[in-house]
Amino acid sequence: MVFEFGSSVCAETVAGKVPVVGLGGLQLGNAHIRHNQRESLGRRRGPHGESDRAVHVPFDRFLGFLIGARTRATIIGSAPIKKTADGAEIGNQPVMIDIDEPIIVSNAPPHYPLQYYDTPYRYFTLLSDYIGKPLKITGIQVAEYGKATNVVDAARQVGARVLGIRVKSAQEHHAVAAWLKEDPTHRAVLFHTAGYRDGYKLFAEFPAQTTFGDIQPAFE
């Protein structure tokens, strides 16, 4: 089973501004989860004329609870947004993960400010529940805010090629970037990251190796 993260949506520009809308995509292996649709949400309307614009969630701590949910508006997590001539492209950074691959993810105690680092662990645990198959998830506790580098160290130590992590600080960015540079098959699924400059730029720096969570996974 294989999952693919990172589809795209092209949204209309409204009043000269790019609307914050989009669509996610994730993909896991032996079965793939894949989303490659491209649509103009700015032109979509509901049965009563209302817009079906999507909801962008740059801080996506609990988004995993919506995996599989069907809503009129498209809900995405912390996907990268790229300006285009007619609006914005959101996502479009597919990454494939085989169901048998080890996945190293950050986790944390449920208190401020560390709790945000539990987003990857929660998402992949809920994804495993959703597909009804165990994933090889290893949660690594983050003990100090802005210093989730121990999660990257754990991935390196066990030879894992898939990382689920929240990246907020420059130190975390440098650790993830160095790990991605080590091997083109290394992939990072970034959660609760798009709101932070140091984390967000990883999407542009490693477009073939970084992606985001998806609540509508497709399987192959």
N, C-alpha and C positions, 0 to 999 in steps of 0.2 A: 504494500500500500504506500502511496506517495501523496504528499500534500504540496500544493504550490501557494505561496504567499505573494501577493503583489500585482493586482490587476490595475486597470486604468479606467478613468471616466473623464470625458472632456466636457466641461461645463461652460455655459455661455458667460460672457462678461456682462455684468449688470451695471449700468451707469458708470462705465469706465473702470469698474473694480472687479477683481476676480472673486466670485462668491466662494465661500468656504463649503464646498460640497465634494463628494467623492465616493469611491467604491473600493473596497479592500480585496485582497486575494491571498490565499495561502496554499501551499501544496506539500503533502506528505508522501513517501515512496512505496512500492509494490502496488499501491493504489495512489493515484495522484489527486491532490486537491488543487483544482485549478480554476482561475477566473480570468478570462481574457476578453470580457466584453468591453465595449467602448460605446458610450451613449451620451447624448446631449441632454443632461438633466434639466437645463434651463428651459427646454421646450416641452417637458413632460408635464401633464396636468392630471389631476385626479378626476373622478366622475362628476364632481361638482365644480370643476374649474380651478380647484386649488392646486398649487405647485407641489410636485413630489420631490422637492429638493432633498438632498442627503444631509446627514448630520455628521460633521467632523468632530472627532473626540481626541484632541491631542493628549489629554491626560486620561488614559484608558484603563484605570486600575481594575474596574469591575466589568469590563466589556466582555470577558469570557463567559459570563452568565447568559449572554445573548447569542451564543453560538447556535446556529440553526434557526434563529427567530426570523419570521417573515414579516416585514413591515413595509408600508407604502413608501416611506422614505428610506433611502439606503443609509445604513449606519456604518461608519468606518472607524478604525482606531487611529493611531498616530502615524498616518501615512505621509510621505513627502508630497509636497504640492509644487508643481512646476508651471510657471506661466507660459501660455501658448498664445498664438495669434488671435484665437477666438475665445479664450477663456483660461481654463487651467486643466492640466493633466494631474490627476491625483493617483498616487500609487505607481502602477506599471513598472514594478521591480520584482518580477517573479523569482522566487527561490524555491528549490525542491528539497524535500526532506523525506528520506525513506523511513518507514515506520520502525525498522529495526536499528536505526542509528541511535547511538547514545546522544542525549540532549542535556547539556549542562545549563541550568537556569538559576537565576538569583532568587533568593527568598529572604524574608526578614521577619522580625517580631512585629506584632500588630500595634505599634505605637509610633507616634510622630517623633522625628521625621522619617524614620527608617521604613515605615510600612509600605511606601511606594515601591520598594524593591521586591515586594512579593508578587507583583503583577505577572511576571513571566511564569513563575511556579503555578499560580492560580490558573492562568490561561491554558497552559499545557495539560494540567490535571483535568480541567473541565473539557478540553478537547478529547482527551483519552476517554472520559466518561461518555462524551457525545458519540464517538465512533464505536464504542463498545469493545475497544482493544487496548491492551496495556502499551503505553509508550515507555521507552527507556529514559525516564526523567530522573535526573539527580539534582536536588535542590541544594544550593550552597548559601549559607547564611551570610548576610552582609551585616557587619557589626558596627561600621562607622559610616556616617553619611558622606556621600561623595567619593567613597573609596571602595567600590565594588570590584576592584582589580583582583581580589582573591577568587572571584568567579572565573575570570579569564585564566588565572593561574591553574585553577582546577581543570578547566577544559584542556589546557596544554599538558598537564600532568597525565591525564588518562588518554590523551590522543583523540578527544572528541572533536568533531568537525562542525557541530551545531551548537550555537550559543543563544540562549534567550536572556536578555539583560536590559536593564534600565541604565541609560547613560546620561548623567547630568553634568558632571564636572570635566575639566580639562584632563585631569589625571585618568579618569575612566575612558575618555575619548582616546587618549594616547595608548592605553592598554589594549583596547579593542582594535584600534587601527593597526597596531603592531602585530596582533594575532592574525588579523585578516591578511596582512601582507605576507605572512609566513607561508601561506598555502592558498591557492585560488579556489580550493574546494571548501575552505572554511566559510561558514555562513553565520550571520548574526540576525536574529529576529529582535527588533528593538521595540520596547514597550515604555510607555510613559516617558518618552524621550523627545518628541517633536517640539515641546515647548522650551527646550534648552538649546542654545546656540552650539555648545560643544558636542552635544549628542546629535542634534539634527544634521550637522554637516557630514556625518558619516554616510547618510543616504546619498549625497552627491559625490563623496570621495570614493565610495565602493558600491556603485549602482548594481553591479552583478552579484554582490555578496551580502547585501543588507535588504531587509524588508520589514514588514510590520504584521501585526495580528489581523485575522480575518474572522468574521462571524458567519460567513457563508462559504465554508470550504467545499471544494469539489474533489472527488476521489478518482484515481485511476488505478 
